[in-house]
């Protein structure tokens, strides 16, 4: 089973969060997760706010 930290690591490595990965995170956040996953998610949020990770969903919105 995929963990939050796995999805986050992929986004941090590529610098890009796909819509599919965002949806996967939404689902994973509705299931039990541990502190390491929570910390990974917070790291992803910070990276997105600081421009280190681009979000496909935001890029799609800005095109319209």
C-alpha positions as CSV (number, residue, x, y, z in Angstrom):
1,X,0.0,0.0,0.0
2,X,1.2,3.5,-0.9
3,X,2.0,5.8,2.0
4,X,1.8,9.5,2.2
5,X,5.6,9.8,2.6
6,X,6.0,7.8,-0.7
7,X,3.8,10.3,-2.6
8,X,5.6,13.2,-1.0
9,X,9.0,11.8,-1.7
10,X,8.1,11.5,-5.4
11,X,6.9,15.1,-5.5
12,X,10.0,16.4,-3.7
13,X,12.3,14.5,-6.0
14,X,10.6,15.7,-9.2
15,X,9.6,19.1,-8.0
16,X,6.1,18.5,-9.3
17,X,2.8,17.3,-7.8
18,X,0.4,15.8,-10.3
19,X,-3.3,16.0,-10.0
20,X,-3.3,12.2,-9.6
21,X,-0.9,12.5,-6.7
22,X,-3.0,15.2,-5.1
23,X,-6.0,12.9,-5.3
24,X,-4.0,10.1,-3.8
25,X,-3.0,12.3,-0.9
26,X,-6.6,13.3,-0.3
27,X,-7.6,9.7,-0.1
28,X,-4.6,8.7,2.1
29,X,-5.3,11.5,4.5
30,X,-8.7,10.0,5.2
31,X,-7.1,6.7,6.4
32,X,-5.0,6.1,9.5
33,X,-1.4,7.4,9.1
34,X,1.5,7.9,11.4
35,X,3.6,10.8,12.5
36,X,6.2,10.3,9.8
37,X,3.5,10.6,7.2
38,X,2.1,13.7,8.8
39,X,5.6,15.3,8.9
40,X,6.1,14.4,5.2
41,X,2.8,16.0,4.3
42,X,3.8,19.2,6.2
43,X,7.1,19.2,4.4
44,X,5.3,19.0,1.1
45,X,3.0,21.9,2.0
46,X,6.0,24.0,2.9
47,X,7.8,23.1,-0.3
48,X,4.8,24.0,-2.4
49,X,4.4,27.4,-0.6
50,X,8.1,28.1,-1.2
51,X,7.9,27.3,-4.8
52,X,10.1,24.2,-4.6
53,X,7.3,22.0,-5.8
54,X,4.9,23.0,-8.6
55,X,1.3,21.8,-8.5
56,X,-0.3,20.6,-11.8
57,X,-3.7,21.7,-10.5
58,X,-2.7,25.2,-9.9
59,X,-1.0,25.5,-13.3
60,X,-4.2,24.3,-14.9
61,X,-6.2,26.9,-13.1
62,X,-3.9,29.7,-14.1
63,X,-4.2,28.8,-17.8
64,X,-7.9,29.5,-17.9
